[in-house]
Amino acid sequence: MHTVSKEQTSQTVTPFFAPAQWTQTQGTWLEQAPDEAEQQRIEAAAKLLREQRRLALAFHSEPWEAKKFSLELFKDAAFAPLHLGDELVARMIEQVGEPPVVNDPDDPAFANYMRRAVLSIANSKVRRHLADQLRRYLPMFVESERWREAIAIDNNAFRTSLGNEVSPFLVQMALSGLVRWYETHEEA
């Protein structure tokens, strides 16, 4: 019978942390993997959040509003370290081309482009990395009792980790990465 050592077990539960180039975390509190104390704060925040079932049900009862709220939340500068980095943005552009210029707000071309672009780079490692990084924000929102934001973060971390989901978080991080990409590469 094959037994798993304690060392092997700890390796299997350690979150995957990708190169800093995948996001903008270099030089921020998110650059290093969470230590044991931070992991405990994340777990405690998740436990407290589960106690907010009534608020979570209300949040999820209106999916369109939840999506809009999430998109707005992830525009906040606090999430800037998680904007996609040049490596992933370049890969998106290489795989699905340049984003279309859309003049009509009802034209779905840009939304369809973003969906394809995100799916082109969001393999399981990228998804897990981004979801794990996003969950690191839970304690600050739970501790300040910003329950709606915490529910959105938890929900988007879960949806981001799914293999075929294009969560509002993924869309906003990709869009912000694209904007930065064009700003820096047009200047060059």
Residue pairs with C-beta under 8 A, 6 or more apart in sequence:
4 12
14 33
15 33
15 34
15 128
15 129
15 132
16 125
16 128
16 129
16 132
17 33
17 129
17 132
18 125
18 126
18 129
19 87
20 26
20 31
20 85
21 85
21 86
21 87
21 88
22 84
22 85
22 87
22 88
22 126
22 129
23 30
23 81
23 82
23 83
23 84
23 85
23 129
23 130
23 133
23 173
24 80
24 81
24 82
24 83
24 85
24 180
25 31
25 81
25 82
25 133
28 81
29 81
30 81
30 82
30 133
30 136
34 42
34 136
38 136
38 139
41 139
42 135
42 136
42 138
42 139
44 139
45 138
45 139
45 141
45 142
45 143
45 150
46 135
46 138
46 154
48 142
49 56
49 138
49 142
49 147
49 150
49 151
49 154
52 147
52 150
52 151
55 147
55 148
55 151
56 151
59 66
59 69
59 148
59 151
59 152
59 155
60 66
60 155
66 152
66 155
67 168
69 148
69 152
70 152
70 155
70 156
70 167
70 168
70 169
70 172
71 168
71 171
71 172
73 79
73 149
73 152
73 153
74 156
74 168
74 169
74 172
74 173
75 172
75 176
78 137
79 137
79 172
79 173
80 176
82 130
82 133
82 134
82 173
83 173
83 176
83 177
83 180
84 92
84 121
84 173
84 174
84 176
84 177
84 178
85 177
86 177
86 181
86 184
88 121
88 126
88 174
88 177
89 174
89 177
89 178
89 180
89 181
90 181
91 120
91 121
92 117
92 118
92 120
92 121
92 174
92 178
93 117
93 181
95 117
95 120
95 121
96 113
96 116
96 117
96 120
99 110
99 113
99 114
99 117
99 178
100 109
100 110
100 113
102 109
102 110
114 166
114 171
114 174
114 175
115 166
115 171
117 174
117 178
118 166
118 170
118 171
118 174
119 164
119 166
121 174
122 166
122 170
124 163
127 160
127 161
127 162
127 163
128 161
130 160
130 169
130 170
130 173
131 157
131 158
131 160
131 161
132 157
134 153
134 156
134 157
134 160
134 169
135 153
135 154
135 157
137 153
138 150
138 153
138 154
141 147
141 149
141 150
141 153
142 150
156 167
156 168
156 169
157 169
159 165
159 167
159 169
160 167
160 169
160 170
